[in-house]
Amino acid sequence: IVTDLFMVIVLKDTLEKRGALGQIKARIRAEVFNALDDQSVPRPALSHENLLVNELIREYLEYNKYNYTASVLTSESGQPEVPLDRQFLAKELNIVEDTNAKSVPLLYGIISHFLHGGKEGTQNTPTKMSLLTYPKQNLGKPPMERNQK
């Protein structure tokens, strides 16, 4: 019994170190969700706006390595499995990005733009997004390591 318990502890530790345990838990959650999801009730059609919003959220989730959450979002929302092309998304949202902005999710640029008083983007004027004013030391770090403002 002690060796069985030891094996379970070692196995759990190994799976955690490899990142597989989180993946397994997420897969179980997704399967439970799918089992509970009433397939007899059709989902409402995914509107163009919801498609774009979901894609912005998915890009953000995947950038921050919230892959399991992104997977559930895709499954639950009916979002296409293949992500929309970023250039298409930027064009649909009438966004012109600078070079720095292209390295992070569009949501970061949108938030940065409005936090720093962007007045562009009304009617047919493209929103010009730059991350020059965004705290670059935060980008690319895991969310827990980012500076809090």
N, C-alpha and C positions, 0 to 999 in steps of 0.2 A: 504494500500500500504506500509506503514511504517513497519507493522508487517510482511508482506511478505518479504520485504528487510532484516529485522532483521533475519528472519528464514533462508534466503539464506546465510547470513553472518555466522550465528551460524553453519549451516550445513557444509559450506565450511571449517570453522575452525575445526570442529569435524573430518571431513574426512581427513584434513591435519595432525592433531595430530595422527590419527590412521594409517597414511601412505597409506590410501586407495585412496586418491585423485591422487597421483602419479601413483598408479596401474591403476586407471580408465583412466587417460590420456594416459598411455602406451598402454593399451588395445585398446583405440580408435585409436591411431597411428598405431598399428599393424593391426587393422581391415581395416583402410584406405589403408595401404600398400597392404594388401591382395586383397582388391577390385581393386586397380590400377594395381596389378601384372597381367601381361598378361599370363594367364594359357595356352593359345594356343601355346605359344612358349616354347618348352621343355627346362629345365635347362640343362646346360652341366653336364656331369657326374662329381661327386665329386672325385677328384684325391686323392690318398693316402696321398700325401703331404698336400693338402688343408684340408683334414680331420684332420690330426694331428695339423696343425697350428690353425684351427678353435677350436679344443678342448683345446689347450693351452690358447687361448684367452677366451673361455667360462669359463674355470676354474678360470682364473684371474678375469673376470667380476663377477662371482658368489661369489668369495671370498671377493671382495670389495662391495658386495651387489648391483651391477649394474644389478639386475635381469631382468629388462625390456629390457635393451640393449642386454643381453644374449638371451632373448626370441626372439628378432628381428633377431639377428645373426643366431640363430638356424632356424628360419622360412625362412629367406632370402637365406641362404647358402644351405639349404637342408641337414644340419647336422642332424644326428639321434637325436630324442628327448631324448633318454637315453644317458647320458654321457659315454664316454669310461672309462674303469677302469684305475685308475691312475698308477697302477703297469704295466699294458699293455702299457700305453703311455710311461712310463719311459723306459721300455724294448725296445720299438720300436725306441726310440730316443737314445738308448745306454747310458742311464744315470744311474749312481749309486749314490743314495742319502744317506746323513748321517741323523741321527735322527732329527736334527733341521730343515733340508730342507723339511721333510715330512709334516711339519705343515703349509706350505704356498704353493701357486701355483708354479708349475714347472718353470714358466716364471721368477719368482724372483730368483730362483737358477741359471737359465741359464744366466740371466743378471749379477748377482753377479759374476758368474764364469768368464765371459768375461771382466767385468769391473776390475777385480783384476788379470788380466794377466794369466788366465788359458791357459796352453799350451797343455793340454791333449785333448783327444777326436778326434785325427786325425786317419783316417782310421778305424781300428778295435779296437782301444783302447777306453774303456768306459770313458765318461766324468764323473769325480767325482765332485759332487757338494756339497759344504758346504756353509752354511749361516753364518759361524763363522765370516766372514769379512763383512757381510751385517749389516747395522745399525739396530740391533734388536729393538731398541726403536721405530722404525717406523712401524714395522710389527704388524698387528692386529689393528692398529688405522685407523679410517676413513681417506680417502685420503687427505681431507682438513686439518687434524691435523698433518700430517706427516711433519717431518723436511725437508726443501728444501735444496738440496746440490748445 
